[in-house]
Amino acid sequence: MCTSKQLRWTVLLATLTLCTQLAHATVPADLRVLDDEVTEAGETEFEFISTAARSPNKSLDRGTAYTSLAEISYGVAQNWELSLQLPAARMNDGWQTTGATLELQYVAPHNPERGFYWGGRTELGRDLGTDNDDPATWEWEMRSILGYRIDQWQGILNPGITMPVGGSTRRVDFSPSAELSYQVTRENSLGLEYYVDAGPLSQPLPSNRRQTFGVLVFDTHVGESDFQLGIGRGMNAVSESTLLKLRFSIPLND
């Protein structure tokens, strides 16, 4: 019979194998709102996010788009987390990986039961491009973590910017996300997530041209693992019309 540790590593290896066989889609692979959870110092954790989205424009014949993100994180110090992220996606036209990202996250000490907390995440990633016409590029992202808890309610805001590293382009893109959640029981909560790709920070896109998603999510804690299921819709004609999301995290230590 498999031990708990063997089962965790089996899930990890199977997921990483899947992620090396996936291709590009328009839904962000890292579709999550960051809160105050950070891997404990000296601990290792595996997290996986998978989405499936259907394009609203049938004339494009894009079918269902699939994205995923596998992340291995390590607590390098108290309140500090270092992660390796492997984003990927799949569409009807083929298979390919989409890059790799190194991420550093910090959350300041705070009361985990009530009140305000803050932190931030910075990451450097290699984007391999979506097809042969798109060159591989390096990108740098910085995202703030601003949260507040009161009774069973929690509100989170993640304003984020992304910019290329090297090359002639210096465009800075703005992509905020937010969540409002309610703790139904000690182990379960319901929430509403909101994601926006607003385009250039200096000249944001008009609302009808932004990638915008609203996702209703259910979170549950099982043993030492966390699971999230979500269903959402695009908020305008350029966004995916229907979106399904699965997210889970498991510790890799004994």
C-alpha positions, 0 to 999 in steps of 0.5 A, a space after each residue: 500500500 502506498 504511503 501518504 508521501 508516495 501518493 503525493 509524489 505520484 500526483 506531482 509526477 503525473 501532473 508534471 508529465 501532463 504539463 509537458 504536453 500542453 499548448 496555448 490558449 487565451 485564458 491565463 494559466 495563473 488564474 488565482 487570487 493571491 491571499 496570505 497563504 505562504 509555504 512554511 519555512 523549510 516546507 515544500 508544497 505542490 499546487 496545480 491549476 487547470 482551466 477549460 474555457 469555451 470561446 464565444 466566437 464560433 466563427 473562429 472555430 477555436 473550440 475549448 481551450 485548456 490551460 494549466 499551471 504546476 507550481 513547486 514552492 519552498 518556504 525559504 524563510 518565515 513569511 517568504 516563499 520561492 516557487 518554480 511555475 510551469 505554465 502550459 495550455 492546450 487547444 485544438 491546433 496542437 501541443 506545446 509548453 508555454 514557458 517557465 517562471 521563477 517567483 518570490 512571494 512575501 506576506 507580512 506578519 499579521 493576525 490570521 483571523 481578523 483585520 488587514 494584511 499585505 504582501 507581494 509577489 515578484 516573478 521572472 518568466 520565459 514566455 515561449 510564444 504561442 506559435 512560430 511567429 511569436 518570438 520567445 521573450 522574458 517577462 517580469 511581473 509584480 503583484 501586490 497582495 492586499 486583504 482584509 478579514 472581518 467575521 466570516 468575510 474576506 476581501 482581497 485585491 491583487 493589482 499587478 503589472 507585467 513588462 518585457 525584459 530586454 528587446 525594444 518593447 517597454 509596454 507595461 500591462 495592468 492586470 488586476 484581480 480581486 476576490 470576495 469570499 464567505 467562510 461557510 464552515 471551518 473547512 469550506 468557503 464560497 467566493 467570487 473572483 474577478 480578473 481583468 487584463 486592462 492592457 497598457 498601464 499608460 493607456 488602458 483598453 476600453 472596457 469592451 476590449 478587455 479580457 474580463 472574467 468573473 468566477 464563482 469558486 468553492 474552496 475546501 480543506 481536506 486533511 493537509 490539502 486544499 481544493 478549489 472548484 470554480 465556474 465562470 463567464 467572460 464579462 464581454 464579447 472578447 472574453 471566454 464565454 464559459 470557464 471551468 477551474 480546478 485548483 489544488 495544493 498538497 504538501 510534499 513533506 512527511 
